[in-house]
Amino acid sequence: MDELRTAAALGTGDARPHVVIAMNFAPPMFGQPSLLSQGQVSILFHELGHALHGMLTRVPFRDLSGTRVSRDFLELPSQFNERLATLPEVLGAMARHYRTGDALPQAFVDSLRATDRFMVGFRALGRLKSAALDL
């Protein structure tokens, strides 16, 4: 995600932000649709979170608007949005077989959701080590 034009500071006019999400998806081949992997969908949702952050910002200081915030808050909307990609309601609405229209089997949805919890303790330990180093 990148900002082509940032939001104007409050009270200085109506300059709406313009953002772009550039993804490197494989083009369709031989008349088939270009299907996305779960990882690609996750990245798309993540970048959409950054785009929403950039588009919906309204702060009095341009240097603190959109994605010009501290790194921990920069990632908050994008990681929140990324988590939406594996919600059963979202999967049920979006993840369908491209030929038959069938929804994902529940066993697959359950295993996909379980991957969110895989090695969560190890990742938390990594964050704690980084925090200790920062301190």
N, CA, C and O atoms as CSV, one atom per row, in Angstrom:
chain,resi,resn,atom,element,x,y,z
A,1,MET,N,N,0.844,-1.168,0.000
A,1,MET,CA,C,0.000,0.000,0.000
A,1,MET,C,C,0.887,1.228,0.000
A,1,MET,O,O,1.909,1.274,0.686
A,2,ASP,N,N,0.490,2.213,-0.770
A,2,ASP,CA,C,1.217,3.471,-0.796
A,2,ASP,C,C,0.214,4.604,-0.919
A,2,ASP,O,O,-0.874,4.438,-1.470
A,3,GLU,N,N,0.600,5.746,-0.400
A,3,GLU,CA,C,-0.252,6.927,-0.478
A,3,GLU,C,C,0.203,7.795,-1.644
A,3,GLU,O,O,1.369,8.181,-1.722
A,4,LEU,N,N,-0.723,8.098,-2.549
A,4,LEU,CA,C,-0.416,8.997,-3.650
A,4,LEU,C,C,-0.657,10.439,-3.234
A,4,LEU,O,O,0.045,11.350,-3.672
A,5,ARG,N,N,-1.661,10.636,-2.379
A,5,ARG,CA,C,-1.939,11.954,-1.818
A,5,ARG,C,C,-2.452,11.747,-0.408
A,5,ARG,O,O,-3.350,10.937,-0.179
A,6,THR,N,N,-1.880,12.481,0.541
A,6,THR,CA,C,-2.271,12.331,1.939
A,6,THR,C,C,-3.465,13.218,2.253
A,6,THR,O,O,-3.820,14.109,1.480
A,7,ALA,N,N,-4.071,12.959,3.391
A,7,ALA,CA,C,-5.211,13.762,3.827
A,7,ALA,C,C,-4.744,15.153,4.213
A,7,ALA,O,O,-3.644,15.337,4.734
A,8,ALA,N,N,-5.596,16.119,3.949
A,8,ALA,CA,C,-5.281,17.492,4.368
A,8,ALA,C,C,-5.483,17.613,5.860
A,8,ALA,O,O,-6.312,16.917,6.445
A,9,ALA,N,N,-4.725,18.495,6.468
A,9,ALA,CA,C,-4.912,18.756,7.894
A,9,ALA,C,C,-6.307,19.334,8.110
A,9,ALA,O,O,-6.845,20.017,7.239
A,10,LEU,N,N,-6.884,19.060,9.264
A,10,LEU,CA,C,-8.222,19.565,9.558
A,10,LEU,C,C,-8.275,21.068,9.389
A,10,LEU,O,O,-7.385,21.790,9.838
A,11,GLY,N,N,-9.322,21.529,8.741
A,11,GLY,CA,C,-9.522,22.955,8.587
A,11,GLY,C,C,-8.761,23.576,7.434
A,11,GLY,O,O,-8.819,24.791,7.250
A,12,THR,N,N,-8.041,22.769,6.641
A,12,THR,CA,C,-7.276,23.355,5.537
A,12,THR,C,C,-7.849,22.979,4.180
A,12,THR,O,O,-7.161,23.108,3.167
A,13,GLY,N,N,-9.056,22.530,4.137
A,13,GLY,CA,C,-9.660,22.184,2.853
A,13,GLY,C,C,-10.141,20.758,2.816
A,13,GLY,O,O,-10.188,20.070,3.836
A,14,ASP,N,N,-10.495,20.325,1.631
A,14,ASP,CA,C,-11.093,19.003,1.461
A,14,ASP,C,C,-10.226,18.163,0.533
A,14,ASP,O,O,-10.691,17.731,-0.522
A,15,ALA,N,N,-8.991,17.929,0.906
A,15,ALA,CA,C,-8.104,17.081,0.111
A,15,ALA,C,C,-8.229,15.654,0.600
A,15,ALA,O,O,-7.675,15.289,1.637
A,16,ARG,N,N,-8.958,14.851,-0.151
A,16,ARG,CA,C,-9.137,13.452,0.234
A,16,ARG,C,C,-7.889,12.658,-0.138
A,16,ARG,O,O,-7.277,12.896,-1.179
A,17,PRO,N,N,-7.521,11.718,0.720
A,17,PRO,CA,C,-6.330,10.917,0.411
A,17,PRO,C,C,-6.587,9.963,-0.744
A,17,PRO,O,O,-7.710,9.499,-0.944
A,18,HIS,N,N,-5.545,9.678,-1.494
A,18,HIS,CA,C,-5.578,8.680,-2.554
A,18,HIS,C,C,-4.543,7.627,-2.204
A,18,HIS,O,O,-3.372,7.944,-1.995
A,19,VAL,N,N,-4.977,6.370,-2.141
A,19,VAL,CA,C,-4.063,5.286,-1.820
A,19,VAL,C,C,-4.142,4.226,-2.912
A,19,VAL,O,O,-5.115,4.150,-3.663
A,20,VAL,N,N,-3.102,3.417,-2.979
A,20,VAL,CA,C,-3.058,2.341,-3.957
A,20,VAL,C,C,-2.528,1.086,-3.264
A,20,VAL,O,O,-1.624,1.152,-2.431
A,21,ILE,N,N,-3.107,-0.050,-3.624
A,21,ILE,CA,C,-2.593,-1.342,-3.187
A,21,ILE,C,C,-2.083,-2.042,-4.442
A,21,ILE,O,O,-2.855,-2.313,-5.362
A,22,ALA,N,N,-0.815,-2.329,-4.480
A,22,ALA,CA,C,-0.216,-3.019,-5.622
A,22,ALA,C,C,0.146,-4.435,-5.192
A,22,ALA,O,O,1.005,-4.628,-4.332
A,23,MET,N,N,-0.503,-5.412,-5.784
A,23,MET,CA,C,-0.266,-6.812,-5.440
A,23,MET,C,C,0.314,-7.532,-6.665
A,23,MET,O,O,0.030,-7.162,-7.804
A,24,ASN,N,N,1.106,-8.534,-6.422
A,24,ASN,CA,C,1.740,-9.292,-7.486
A,24,ASN,C,C,1.049,-10.650,-7.626
A,24,ASN,O,O,1.649,-11.691,-7.357
A,25,PHE,N,N,-0.210,-10.629,-8.046
A,25,PHE,CA,C,-0.955,-11.868,-8.227
A,25,PHE,C,C,-0.627,-12.458,-9.591
A,25,PHE,O,O,-0.341,-11.740,-10.549
A,26,ALA,N,N,-0.675,-13.780,-9.652
A,26,ALA,CA,C,-0.428,-14.460,-10.925
A,26,ALA,C,C,-1.570,-14.155,-11.891
A,26,ALA,O,O,-2.733,-14.160,-11.489
A,27,PRO,N,N,-1.254,-13.890,-13.151
A,27,PRO,CA,C,-2.313,-13.636,-14.129
A,27,PRO,C,C,-3.056,-14.932,-14.451
A,27,PRO,O,O,-2.506,-16.018,-14.270
A,28,PRO,N,N,-4.290,-14.833,-14.924
A,28,PRO,CA,C,-5.023,-16.051,-15.305
A,28,PRO,C,C,-4.359,-16.729,-16.503
A,28,PRO,O,O,-3.745,-16.075,-17.346
A,29,MET,N,N,-4.494,-18.036,-16.555
A,29,MET,CA,C,-3.883,-18.788,-17.651
A,29,MET,C,C,-4.939,-19.568,-18.413
A,29,MET,O,O,-5.817,-20.190,-17.815
A,30,PHE,N,N,-4.851,-19.533,-19.718
A,30,PHE,CA,C,-5.672,-20.352,-20.605
A,30,PHE,C,C,-7.165,-20.246,-20.287
A,30,PHE,O,O,-7.862,-21.260,-20.234
A,31,GLY,N,N,-7.649,-19.039,-20.080
A,31,GLY,CA,C,-9.076,-18.846,-19.856
A,31,GLY,C,C,-9.557,-19.198,-18.461
A,31,GLY,O,O,-10.755,-19.122,-18.188
A,32,GLN,N,N,-8.658,-19.579,-17.578
A,32,GLN,CA,C,-9.027,-19.916,-16.201
A,32,GLN,C,C,-8.967,-18.660,-15.329
A,32,GLN,O,O,-8.238,-17.723,-15.654
A,33,PRO,N,N,-9.714,-18.629,-14.239
A,33,PRO,CA,C,-9.620,-17.471,-13.349
A,33,PRO,C,C,-8.294,-17.466,-12.597
A,33,PRO,O,O,-7.667,-18.511,-12.426
A,34,SER,N,N,-7.880,-16.316,-12.162
A,34,SER,CA,C,-6.675,-16.191,-11.347
A,34,SER,C,C,-7.083,-16.394,-9.896
A,34,SER,O,O,-7.668,-15.505,-9.278
A,35,LEU,N,N,-6.777,-17.560,-9.360
A,35,LEU,CA,C,-7.190,-17.911,-8.003
A,35,LEU,C,C,-6.143,-17.462,-6.997
A,35,LEU,O,O,-4.948,-17.483,-7.290
A,36,LEU,N,N,-6.586,-17.056,-5.815
A,36,LEU,CA,C,-5.692,-16.582,-4.765
A,36,LEU,C,C,-5.503,-17.656,-3.705
A,36,LEU,O,O,-6.444,-18.361,-3.341
A,37,SER,N,N,-4.284,-17.767,-3.221
A,37,SER,CA,C,-4.019,-18.667,-2.102
A,37,SER,C,C,-4.476,-17.991,-0.815
A,37,SER,O,O,-4.747,-16.790,-0.805
A,38,GLN,N,N,-4.561,-18.753,0.264
A,38,GLN,CA,C,-4.939,-18.168,1.553
A,38,GLN,C,C,-3.911,-17.130,1.986
A,38,GLN,O,O,-4.272,-16.111,2.574
A,39,GLY,N,N,-2.639,-17.377,1.704
A,39,GLY,CA,C,-1.605,-16.405,2.041
A,39,GLY,C,C,-1.783,-15.098,1.291
A,39,GLY,O,O,-1.602,-14.022,1.861
A,40,GLN,N,N,-2.136,-15.183,0.016
A,40,GLN,CA,C,-2.374,-13.976,-0.770
A,40,GLN,C,C,-3.591,-13.212,-0.272
A,40,GLN,O,O,-3.582,-11.981,-0.231
A,41,VAL,N,N,-4.632,-13.935,0.104
A,41,VAL,CA,C,-5.828,-13.281,0.658
A,41,VAL,C,C,-5.477,-12.588,1.968
A,41,VAL,O,O,-5.925,-11.471,2.223
A,42,SER,N,N,-4.685,-13.243,2.788
A,42,SER,CA,C,-4.262,-12.653,4.058
A,42,SER,C,C,-3.471,-11.361,3.830
A,42,SER,O,O,-3.694,-10.366,4.520
A,43,ILE,N,N,-2.554,-11.376,2.868
A,43,ILE,CA,C,-1.776,-10.178,2.556
A,43,ILE,C,C,-2.678,-9.085,2.001
A,43,ILE,O,O,-2.509,-7.914,2.341
A,44,LEU,N,N,-3.632,-9.450,1.154
A,44,LEU,CA,C,-4.567,-8.468,0.602
A,44,LEU,C,C,-5.357,-7.789,1.717
A,44,LEU,O,O,-5.498,-6.566,1.721
A,45,PHE,N,N,-5.871,-8.570,2.656
A,45,PHE,CA,C,-6.608,-8.006,3.783
A,45,PHE,C,C,-5.696,-7.121,4.631
A,45,PHE,O,O,-6.118,-6.061,5.094
A,46,HIS,N,N,-4.454,-7.546,4.837
A,46,HIS,CA,C,-3.487,-6.773,5.607
A,46,HIS,C,C,-3.260,-5.408,4.951
A,46,HIS,O,O,-3.330,-4.373,5.614
A,47,GLU,N,N,-2.992,-5.417,3.663
A,47,GLU,CA,C,-2.742,-4.164,2.948
A,47,GLU,C,C,-4.001,-3.301,2.873
A,47,GLU,O,O,-3.913,-2.073,2.874
A,48,LEU,N,N,-5.162,-3.935,2.809
A,48,LEU,CA,C,-6.414,-3.175,2.845
A,48,LEU,C,C,-6.555,-2.446,4.178
A,48,LEU,O,O,-7.086,-1.337,4.225
A,49,GLY,N,N,-6.082,-3.062,5.258
A,49,GLY,CA,C,-6.087,-2.386,6.554
A,49,GLY,C,C,-5.235,-1.133,6.536
A,49,GLY,O,O,-5.631,-0.105,7.086
A,50,HIS,N,N,-4.045,-1.206,5.897
A,50,HIS,CA,C,-3.207,-0.011,5.748
A,50,HIS,C,C,-3.920,1.038,4.890
A,50,HIS,O,O,-3.883,2.229,5.199
A,51,ALA,N,N,-4.570,0.588,3.811
A,51,ALA,CA,C,-5.268,1.517,2.921
A,51,ALA,C,C,-6.406,2.225,3.656
A,51,ALA,O,O,-6.577,3.436,3.517
A,52,LEU,N,N,-7.180,1.476,4.433
A,52,LEU,CA,C,-8.261,2.094,5.206
A,52,LEU,C,C,-7.702,3.090,6.212
A,52,LEU,O,O,-8.274,4.160,6.421
A,53,HIS,N,N,-6.586,2.734,6.831
A,53,HIS,CA,C,-5.930,3.625,7.783
A,53,HIS,C,C,-5.543,4.936,7.092
A,53,HIS,O,O,-5.741,6.017,7.647
A,54,GLY,N,N,-4.995,4.836,5.892
A,54,GLY,CA,C,-4.600,6.027,5.158
A,54,GLY,C,C,-5.778,6.842,4.649
A,54,GLY,O,O,-5.715,8.071,4.620
A,55,MET,N,N,-6.860,6.164,4.245
A,55,MET,CA,C,-8.011,6.876,3.679
A,55,MET,C,C,-8.904,7.515,4.728
A,55,MET,O,O,-9.514,8.554,4.475
A,56,LEU,N,N,-8.986,6.910,5.894
A,56,LEU,CA,C,-9.955,7.369,6.892
A,56,LEU,C,C,-9.358,8.292,7.944
A,56,LEU,O,O,-10.053,8.676,8.885
A,57,THR,N,N,-8.108,8.650,7.808
A,57,THR,CA,C,-7.469,9.486,8.811
A,57,THR,C,C,-7.979,10.927,8.738
A,57,THR,O,O,-8.214,11.470,7.659
A,58,ARG,N,N,-8.140,11.520,9.910
A,58,ARG,CA,C,-8.496,12.936,10.012
A,58,ARG,C,C,-7.848,13.456,11.289
A,58,ARG,O,O,-8.431,13.383,12.370
A,59,VAL,N,N,-6.659,13.972,11.149
A,59,VAL,CA,C,-5.923,14.498,12.297
A,59,VAL,C,C,-5.422,15.898,11.960
A,59,VAL,O,O,-5.281,16.237,10.786
A,60,PRO,N,N,-5.153,16.713,12.976
A,60,PRO,CA,C,-4.717,18.086,12.703
A,60,PRO,C,C,-3.271,18.200,12.226
A,60,PRO,O,O,-2.862,19.275,11.787
A,61,PHE,N,N,-2.491,17.132,12.298
A,61,PHE,CA,C,-1.086,17.207,11.906
A,61,PHE,C,C,-0.801,16.204,10.803
A,61,PHE,O,O,-0.906,14.995,11.011
A,62,ARG,N,N,-0.442,16.704,9.634
A,62,ARG,CA,C,-0.199,15.841,8.479
A,62,ARG,C,C,0.891,14.814,8.763
A,62,ARG,O,O,0.814,13.687,8.273
A,63,ASP,N,N,1.897,15.179,9.540
A,63,ASP,CA,C,3.001,14.266,9.828
A,63,ASP,C,C,2.585,13.094,10.706
A,63,ASP,O,O,3.357,12.148,10.870
A,64,LEU,N,N,1.384,13.134,11.274
A,64,LEU,CA,C,0.894,12.031,12.105
A,64,LEU,C,C,-0.332,11.356,11.494
A,64,LEU,O,O,-1.004,10.571,12.164
A,65,SER,N,N,-0.623,11.650,10.245
A,65,SER,CA,C,-1.838,11.111,9.639
A,65,SER,C,C,-1.570,9.772,8.966
A,65,SER,O,O,-0.436,9.455,8.606
A,66,GLY,N,N,-2.619,9.005,8.806
A,66,GLY,CA,C,-2.548,7.755,8.061
A,66,GLY,C,C,-1.465,6.819,8.545
A,66,GLY,O,O,-1.441,6.421,9.709
A,67,THR,N,N,-0.574,6.474,7.643
A,67,THR,CA,C,0.471,5.502,7.973
A,67,THR,C,C,1.731,6.161,8.515
A,67,THR,O,O,2.756,5.491,8.646
A,68,ARG,N,N,1.691,7.447,8.833
A,68,ARG,CA,C,2.838,8.136,9.423
A,68,ARG,C,C,2.748,8.135,10.946
A,68,ARG,O,O,2.985,9.163,11.581
A,69,VAL,N,N,2.420,7.032,11.515
A,69,VAL,CA,C,2.302,6.895,12.966
A,69,VAL,C,C,3.383,5.938,13.447
A,69,VAL,O,O,4.075,5.323,12.637
A,70,SER,N,N,3.531,5.810,14.759
A,70,SER,CA,C,4.537,4.887,15.271
A,70,SER,C,C,4.220,3.465,14.810
A,70,SER,O,O,3.063,3.112,14.583
A,71,ARG,N,N,5.271,2.661,14.676
A,71,ARG,CA,C,5.145,1.346,14.051
A,71,ARG,C,C,4.130,0.437,14.731
A,71,ARG,O,O,3.419,-0.308,14.058
A,72,ASP,N,N,4.054,0.491,16.053
A,72,ASP,CA,C,3.106,-0.405,16.712
A,72,ASP,C,C,1.670,-0.044,16.347
A,72,ASP,O,O,0.840,-0.936,16.172
A,73,PHE,N,N,1.363,1.243,16.227
A,73,PHE,CA,C,0.002,1.611,15.827
A,73,PHE,C,C,-0.186,1.479,14.322
A,73,PHE,O,O,-1.307,1.260,13.863
A,74,LEU,N,N,0.867,1.606,13.559
A,74,LEU,CA,C,0.789,1.433,12.111
A,74,LEU,C,C,0.243,0.049,11.769
A,74,LEU,O,O,-0.565,-0.094,10.852
A,75,GLU,N,N,0.681,-0.959,12.501
A,75,GLU,CA,C,0.291,-2.336,12.201
A,75,GLU,C,C,-1.054,-2.738,12.809
A,75,GLU,O,O,-1.604,-3.774,12.437
A,76,LEU,N,N,-1.591,-1.947,13.728
A,76,LEU,CA,C,-2.843,-2.324,14.388
A,76,LEU,C,C,-3.993,-2.524,13.411
A,76,LEU,O,O,-4.571,-3.610,13.398
A,77,PRO,N,N,-4.365,-1.528,12.582
A,77,PRO,CA,C,-5.503,-1.732,11.684
A,77,PRO,C,C,-5.259,-2.841,10.664
A,77,PRO,O,O,-6.179,-3.585,10.324
A,78,SER,N,N,-4.022,-2.953,10.174
A,78,SER,CA,C,-3.751,-3.955,9.157
A,78,SER,C,C,-3.797,-5.372,9.727
A,78,SER,O,O,-4.305,-6.285,9.077
A,79,GLN,N,N,-3.270,-5.558,10.939
A,79,GLN,CA,C,-3.315,-6.892,11.529
A,79,GLN,C,C,-4.726,-7.253,11.985
A,79,GLN,O,O,-5.126,-8.416,11.926
A,80,PHE,N,N,-5.467,-6.262,12.434
A,80,PHE,CA,C,-6.878,-6.499,12.771
A,80,PHE,C,C,-7.626,-6.949,11.516
A,80,PHE,O,O,-8.368,-7.931,11.544
A,81,ASN,N,N,-7.424,-6.227,10.424
A,81,ASN,CA,C,-8.110,-6.557,9.181
A,81,ASN,C,C,-7.664,-7.915,8.644
A,81,ASN,O,O,-8.469,-8.663,8.088
A,82,GLU,N,N,-6.383,-8.229,8.810
A,82,GLU,CA,C,-5.854,-9.518,8.366
A,82,GLU,C,C,-6.568,-10.674,9.056
A,82,GLU,O,O,-6.819,-11.712,8.444
A,83,ARG,N,N,-6.892,-10.490,10.327
A,83,ARG,CA,C,-7.588,-11.546,11.080
A,83,ARG,C,C,-8.993,-11.796,10.545
A,83,ARG,O,O,-9.536,-12.889,10.709
A,84,LEU,N,N,-9.577,-10.797,9.913
A,84,LEU,CA,C,-10.920,-10.972,9.366
A,84,LEU,C,C,-10.955,-12.019,8.262
A,84,LEU,O,O,-11.988,-12.651,8.040
A,85,ALA,N,N,-9.839,-12.207,7.572
A,85,ALA,CA,C,-9.796,-13.123,6.432
A,85,ALA,C,C,-10.081,-14.568,6.823
A,85,ALA,O,O,-10.475,-15.364,5.971
A,86,THR,N,N,-9.890,-14.925,8.096
A,86,THR,CA,C,-10.132,-16.319,8.506
A,86,THR,C,C,-11.392,-16.483,9.342
A,86,THR,O,O,-11.646,-17.574,9.853
A,87,LEU,N,N,-12.184,-15.435,9.496
A,87,LEU,CA,C,-13.452,-15.586,10.221
A,87,LEU,C,C,-14.398,-16.465,9.409
A,87,LEU,O,O,-14.470,-16.328,8.188
A,88,PRO,N,N,-15.121,-17.360,10.068
A,88,PRO,CA,C,-16.035,-18.238,9.328
A,88,PRO,C,C,-17.044,-17.471,8.471
A,88,PRO,O,O,-17.389,-17.919,7.377
A,89,GLU,N,N,-17.519,-16.324,8.954
A,89,GLU,CA,C,-18.489,-15.542,8.189
A,89,GLU,C,C,-17.872,-15.008,6.896
A,89,GLU,O,O,-18.521,-14.997,5.850
A,90,VAL,N,N,-16.625,-14.570,6.975
A,90,VAL,CA,C,-15.951,-14.047,5.786
A,90,VAL,C,C,-15.616,-15.181,4.825
A,90,VAL,O,O,-15.829,-15.063,3.619
A,91,LEU,N,N,-15.092,-16.275,5.362
A,91,LEU,CA,C,-14.784,-17.428,4.510
A,91,LEU,C,C,-16.043,-17.949,3.826
A,91,LEU,O,O,-16.010,-18.319,2.652
A,92,GLY,N,N,-17.147,-17.978,4.561
A,92,GLY,CA,C,-18.396,-18.460,3.983
A,92,GLY,C,C,-18.898,-17.587,2.854
A,92,GLY,O,O,-19.518,-18.077,1.910
A,93,ALA,N,N,-18.632,-16.289,2.947
A,93,ALA,CA,C,-19.095,-15.360,1.917
A,93,ALA,C,C,-18.144,-15.284,0.730
A,93,ALA,O,O,-18.583,-15.024,-0.391
A,94,MET,N,N,-16.849,-15.508,0.952
A,94,MET,CA,C,-15.872,-15.276,-0.107
A,94,MET,C,C,-15.215,-16.529,-0.656
A,94,MET,O,O,-14.958,-16.611,-1.857
A,95,ALA,N,N,-14.939,-17.500,0.191
A,95,ALA,CA,C,-14.163,-18.668,-0.224
A,95,ALA,C,C,-15.101,-19.746,-0.756
A,95,ALA,O,O,-15.659,-20.539,0.003
A,96,ARG,N,N,-15.257,-19.756,-2.051
A,96,ARG,CA,C,-16.128,-20.728,-2.701
A,96,ARG,C,C,-15.381,-21.364,-3.860
A,96,ARG,O,O,-14.489,-20.758,-4.455
A,97,HIS,N,N,-15.763,-22.595,-4.169
A,97,HIS,CA,C,-15.157,-23.273,-5.299
A,97,HIS,C,C,-15.530,-22.514,-6.569
A,97,HIS,O,O,-16.696,-22.183,-6.783
A,98,TYR,N,N,-14.544,-22.246,-7.398
A,98,TYR,CA,C,-14.805,-21.381,-8.554
A,98,TYR,C,C,-15.674,-22.040,-9.624
A,98,TYR,O,O,-16.249,-21.343,-10.461
A,99,ARG,N,N,-15.778,-23.353,-9.611
A,99,ARG,CA,C,-16.644,-24.027,-10.603
A,99,ARG,C,C,-18.017,-24.358,-10.035
A,99,ARG,O,O,-19.039,-24.084,-10.665
A,100,THR,N,N,-18.037,-24.946,-8.850
A,100,THR,CA,C,-19.312,-25.431,-8.292
A,100,THR,C,C,-19.995,-24.423,-7.381
A,100,THR,O,O,-21.209,-24.487,-7.190
A,101,GLY,N,N,-19.229,-23.488,-6.813
A,101,GLY,CA,C,-19.808,-22.532,-5.878
A,101,GLY,C,C,-19.946,-23.079,-4.469
A,101,GLY,O,O,-20.501,-22.412,-3.596
A,102,ASP,N,N,-19.441,-24.305,-4.234
A,102,ASP,CA,C,-19.523,-24.909,-2.904
A,102,ASP,C,C,-18.632,-24.160,-1.916
A,102,ASP,O,O,-17.556,-23.672,-2.263
A,103,ALA,N,N,-19.113,-24.084,-0.673
A,103,ALA,CA,C,-18.323,-23.459,0.396
A,103,ALA,C,C,-17.196,-24.400,0.803
A,103,ALA,O,O,-17.223,-25.590,0.489
A,104,LEU,N,N,-16.206,-23.855,1.505
A,104,LEU,CA,C,-15.114,-24.683,2.011
A,104,LEU,C,C,-15.652,-25.709,2.998
A,104,LEU,O,O,-16.554,-25.391,3.774
A,105,PRO,N,N,-15.129,-26.922,2.992
A,105,PRO,CA,C,-15.539,-27.911,3.993
A,105,PRO,C,C,-15.189,-27.412,5.404
A,105,PRO,O,O,-14.161,-26.765,5.599
A,106,GLN,N,N,-16.031,-27.710,6.362
A,106,GLN,CA,C,-15.837,-27.237,7.731
A,106,GLN,C,C,-14.505,-27.718,8.309
A,106,GLN,O,O,-13.857,-26.985,9.056
A,107,ALA,N,N,-14.094,-28.928,7.973
A,107,ALA,CA,C,-12.808,-29.444,8.476
A,107,ALA,C,C,-11.655,-28.557,7.993
A,107,ALA,O,O,-10.709,-28.316,8.741
A,108,PHE,N,N,-11.727,-28.076,6.758
A,108,PHE,CA,C,-10.684,-27.202,6.241
A,108,PHE,C,C,-10.714,-25.843,6.944
A,108,PHE,O,O,-9.665,-25.286,7.268
A,109,VAL,N,N,-11.904,-25.318,7.176
A,109,VAL,CA,C,-12.044,-24.041,7.891
A,109,VAL,C,C,-11.460,-24.175,9.296
A,109,VAL,O,O,-10.753,-23.283,9.766
A,110,ASP,N,N,-11.756,-25.292,9.964
A,110,ASP,CA,C,-11.226,-25.512,11.313
A,110,ASP,C,C,-9.697,-25.582,11.311
A,110,ASP,O,O,-9.047,-25.005,12.183
A,111,SER,N,N,-9.127,-26.289,10.334
A,111,SER,CA,C,-7.659,-26.393,10.285
A,111,SER,C,C,-7.034,-25.050,9.926
A,111,SER,O,O,-5.954,-24.724,10.417
A,112,LEU,N,N,-7.690,-24.278,9.087
A,112,LEU,CA,C,-7.199,-22.949,8.730
A,112,LEU,C,C,-7.194,-22.035,9.943
A,112,LEU,O,O,-6.243,-21.281,10.152
A,113,ARG,N,N,-8.249,-22.097,10.740
A,113,ARG,CA,C,-8.329,-21.287,11.958
A,113,ARG,C,C,-7.304,-21.752,12.991
A,113,ARG,O,O,-6.785,-20.943,13.761
A,114,ALA,N,N,-7.013,-23.049,13.008
A,114,ALA,CA,C,-6.023,-23.573,13.957
A,114,ALA,C,C,-4.626,-23.059,13.645
A,114,ALA,O,O,-3.804,-22.932,14.552
A,115,THR,N,N,-4.339,-22.761,12.388
A,115,THR,CA,C,-3.011,-22.249,12.043
A,115,THR,C,C,-2.762,-20.880,12.669
A,115,THR,O,O,-1.610,-20.495,12.872
A,116,ASP,N,N,-3.837,-20.136,12.980
A,116,ASP,CA,C,-3.667,-18.836,13.660
A,116,ASP,C,C,-3.052,-19.013,15.042
A,116,ASP,O,O,-2.374,-18.118,15.547
A,117,ARG,N,N,-3.291,-20.171,15.650
A,117,ARG,CA,C,-2.793,-20.419,17.006
A,117,ARG,C,C,-1.481,-21.206,17.022
A,117,ARG,O,O,-0.886,-21.390,18.083
A,118,PHE,N,N,-1.030,-21.665,15.867
A,118,PHE,CA,C,0.187,-22.467,15.791
A,118,PHE,C,C,1.398,-21.626,16.171
A,118,PHE,O,O,1.606,-20.550,15.609
A,119,MET,N,N,2.191,-22.100,17.109
A,119,MET,CA,C,3.425,-21.469,17.576
A,119,MET,C,C,3.208,-20.062,18.127
A,119,MET,O,O,4.114,-19.230,18.074
A,120,VAL,N,N,2.016,-19.790,18.654
A,120,VAL,CA,C,1.721,-18.458,19.173
A,120,VAL,C,C,2.624,-18.119,20.357
A,120,VAL,O,O,2.998,-16.958,20.526
A,121,GLY,N,N,2.976,-19.088,21.164
A,121,GLY,CA,C,3.871,-18.857,22.290
A,121,GLY,C,C,5.268,-18.470,21.834
A,121,GLY,O,O,5.899,-17.587,22.416
A,122,PHE,N,N,5.745,-19.132,20.796
A,122,PHE,CA,C,7.068,-18.819,20.255
A,122,PHE,C,C,7.098,-17.398,19.694
A,122,PHE,O,O,8.065,-16.665,19.903
A,123,ARG,N,N,6.039,-17.013,18.984
A,123,ARG,CA,C,5.982,-15.656,18.436
A,123,ARG,C,C,5.906,-14.626,19.563
A,123,ARG,O,O,6.516,-13.560,19.469
A,124,ALA,N,N,5.163,-14.935,20.623
A,124,ALA,CA,C,5.078,-14.015,21.766
A,124,ALA,C,C,6.441,-13.871,22.429
A,124,ALA,O,O,6.817,-12.771,22.835
A,125,LEU,N,N,7.182,-14.963,22.545
A,125,LEU,CA,C,8.516,-14.902,23.126
A,125,LEU,C,C,9.433,-14.023,22.278
A,125,LEU,O,O,10.238,-13.265,22.819
A,126,GLY,N,N,9.316,-14.118,20.966
A,126,GLY,CA,C,10.101,-13.266,20.075
A,126,GLY,C,C,9.795,-11.787,20.293
A,126,GLY,O,O,10.699,-10.952,20.284
A,127,ARG,N,N,8.505,-11.466,20.491
A,127,ARG,CA,C,8.135,-10.075,20.760
A,127,ARG,C,C,8.692,-9.606,22.092
A,127,ARG,O,O,9.144,-8.467,22.215
A,128,LEU,N,N,8.662,-10.480,23.089
A,128,LEU,CA,C,9.212,-10.118,24.399
A,128,LEU,C,C,10.719,-9.886,24.317
A,128,LEU,O,O,11.244,-8.968,24.946
A,129,LYS,N,N,11.411,-10.721,23.540
A,129,LYS,CA,C,12.858,-10.533,23.379
A,129,LYS,C,C,13.148,-9.203,22.691
A,129,LYS,O,O,14.089,-8.509,23.074
A,130,SER,N,N,12.367,-8.839,21.693
A,130,SER,CA,C,12.552,-7.557,21.019
A,130,SER,C,C,12.251,-6.405,21.966
A,130,SER,O,O,12.955,-5.396,21.954
A,131,ALA,N,N,11.219,-6.541,22.780
A,131,ALA,CA,C,10.880,-5.488,23.736
A,131,ALA,C,C,11.995,-5.310,24.772
A,131,ALA,O,O,12.340,-4.187,25.139
A,132,ALA,N,N,12.549,-6.427,25.233
A,132,ALA,CA,C,13.639,-6.348,26.196
A,132,ALA,C,C,14.867,-5.661,25.576
A,132,ALA,O,O,15.552,-4.877,26.233
A,133,LEU,N,N,15.124,-5.966,24.319
A,133,LEU,CA,C,16.243,-5.327,23.631
A,133,LEU,C,C,15.994,-3.820,23.482
A,133,LEU,O,O,16.907,-3.015,23.669
A,134,ASP,N,N,14.755,-3.445,23.144
A,134,ASP,CA,C,14.411,-2.020,23.017
A,134,ASP,C,C,14.593,-1.286,24.334
A,134,ASP,O,O,15.052,-0.144,24.362
A,135,LEU,N,N,14.225,-1.955,25.437
A,135,LEU,CA,C,14.352,-1.305,26.745
A,135,LEU,C,C,15.800,-1.164,27.126
A,135,LEU,O,O,16.108,-0.639,28.196
